[in-house]
Amino acid sequence: DVQLQACGGGLVQPGGSLRLSCAASGFTFDDYTIGWFRQAPGKEREGISCISSSDGSRYYEDSVRGRFTISSDSAKNTVYLQMNSLKPEDTGMYYCTHGTSRGQGTQVTVSS
């Protein structure tokens, strides 16, 4: 079974940084596309970034491009999301996904 475990969230002040981790198991980690989604209270879930091992491509949603960086470590079967210059509107529950599988989310709160 595919398992995805996200962690690294927390409370941070505007302008601060966090690094989220998504530990993956149950599938071949040399052929994957893993994405990060977030959902804020009262808002629809939005895809913010993804990475594909097939061609090394990365995608960023407009609101996070230039501030967030997605990367992976195949030796650890882990995908990271480095989030810099955080804004209050980045607040939400962050999930990592692979295909139709979604792991338990990690809460990010940006507030002074």
Secondary structure, 3 states (H helix, E strand, C coil): CCEEEEECCEEECCCCCEEEEEEEECCCCCCCEEEEEEECCCCCCEEEEEEECCCCCEEECCCCECCEEEEEEHHHCEEEEEECCCCHHHCEEEEEEECCEECECEEEEECC
